[in-house]
């Protein structure tokens, strides 16, 4: 006879959701930190992304929207890697994050479809270096455990200045923290192999400790049943293991299980109600499930689930979000490189989906805090009230606080209010909870019974800071998303590319019809690929343009998709005419040869308005203008003392700006003077720079390097270069020069360097803060160039604001930059202003040289069958909570009698239906409880 009691969960089965149930468009980062990389509550899920160097979090919902799809957005949280995050157990919108930037921030999040708040509600500055861990207290509102490098901190968020307690410093890196379920104790593991248990209210030193871990690599700790502690880590042979410990005696474990050799950290998730333990290894494709018991056998394996992709992190969905009618006892969200995969754990039962099996679902902890942080610190030990998971017995949703109390009282007590700018709830107190916002607040020292959950009102300085954050400008493009388009649009199997073009060259160039790519073949050869013919290129040699000398720079004529200008090492500019339909044979004779420079040419640029007008810069320190109509040099500009890094024509075509290695930014009016009309200090770094006109030609944006070789952006007023940069922002550290693409319609600048994997995106505004950072895009591998197509190539139905072509070692891949919008069926006229037809000339070179000016015509991008979103019918606001009448209105006797009669008739059913016993098939032994 089996000496152990049979578990009702022994046959629990994992079910991986079908692919249509996965949350896609996820770019999970692989970072070195102690967090789980993903956290979920009953409504939202947040996860680490590779955006902004890990300083951004991805946000989505646990359940799909009404269209069956998930919306994924990004939140810019920290200036450094987000190392850990945690949702409040009492407020589904409150998220705590910590970071390598040494701060803890509290965020009040909205539905992913809505615009998120521009800043945190609260920022804590422990001043103890990089922070690794953050965890909300399980019973008290507004109480946090924060893990610094070597010290656990206990923090009451209502007192921002200092923590309640700084626990004893560990001798090495803190690796994990865990609150006991009743909130009385805090356990930790450390790289010094020590297990420690603290009672923070009694003493700052551990009440129990022992050097019991066998290996100092990546340990985790969780409180399990009763006084049991659970750790994951590695043994002396570097095999992964799970151990159970009696928290009252840490010298030896009570049970252990080895899970084989692997280098990835083992992440544990524990459900107190069922005793189920989920174990997922970082980088593994296996998720194990064990049952934990407070008596022998302590740990017994339930299931072994093989996943399609490797794990980057795991999170458990709270009990209140489970499908209890389907006998779902646990749900895990697996974070992978590109998606989030739900894994449902269900107990096989007859009548699953029809009956509530109460033996599987004991009452679980609710979402109302038992006390305030101050009460807990004074010695309170109240526990969170438990609630039933039975669908008919769950607590009914509460009406909004504003409906329960007069507006004056709600405001006085810190209740929530609707933020019309963001469509989400904000509060005057960052940590007020839904349960607490319905009653007036009392000071913690005088509170009795259940805590109101309110924290003291913020100080005037805090309020001013909050107002400042709310009033700071936000960009409608801050959640812009870049995505590589379908492989069918790629040009692949490209061979022999020249990937070491000069720094002043963009690497390759594109127009609406074709792509020009330099080849690493003698003779300065350039390959031409037709965009209308994507796919795999043949292995055989292709016809090329042969320049006979090394190529320094090249550019398509913006007004003639067949004309390509190429600058060579021999100080000559060759102009080629590509036949209609593309190259059929190798071209050896250019249409035009321009000669005048005495040394190698740096770069060339076509005029934005006048046809046939070209500008070039050279090692001879001159800038020359060429008229392709007359095939001659028409202007020679001087004044540079060193290498010219970049040139840019003003939007109206009147002025030419340059940035030079001599540390100067210059503006020329070529028709009036050969010398600069303005000159001012440029970036200090001598490694390279680019320049572009922004904000309707009123400002100049320069990308360059500072004196420490860090890449940065510098904004200058075009009317006052002598004053220096109005504003600047540091971007990152990398050897390649950032190449900017500026879209005048949106004032968005997209920047990347040759050999980078990250594409930076900013909105430029003509007032402080000048630079508004948006979400960045990361390519799967280093790209060798990124060039953009005309605005007409954008699919406005997908809210594409820019489409570029990305050059890799062997491919050209289209990349679309889209703005997430909910009502895509409407034309987003706030995003798409009328755009200039810059592919059509406004005047000839001769006319411009004689003093004439012109401007491009503008066209609308709105398709005829789309209605502007500004003219969309106004929708009635969706009520998220039931009206107070639902709870307050008493039903009449007649209504009660009618409801009872309807229920009885429904229960009787149809006389022709078979009797229930006719379908009985017996009961399996597994369904009988021992």
Order of alpha helices (4+ residues) and beta strands (2+ residues): beta-beta-beta-beta-beta-beta-beta-beta-beta-beta-beta-beta-beta-beta-beta-beta-beta-beta-beta-beta-beta-beta-beta-beta-beta-beta-beta-beta-beta-beta-beta-alpha-beta-alpha-alpha-beta-beta-alpha-beta-beta-beta-beta-beta-beta-beta-beta-beta-beta-beta-beta-beta-beta-beta-beta-beta-beta-beta-beta-beta-beta-beta-beta-beta-beta-beta-beta-beta-beta-beta-beta-beta-beta-alpha-beta-alpha-alpha
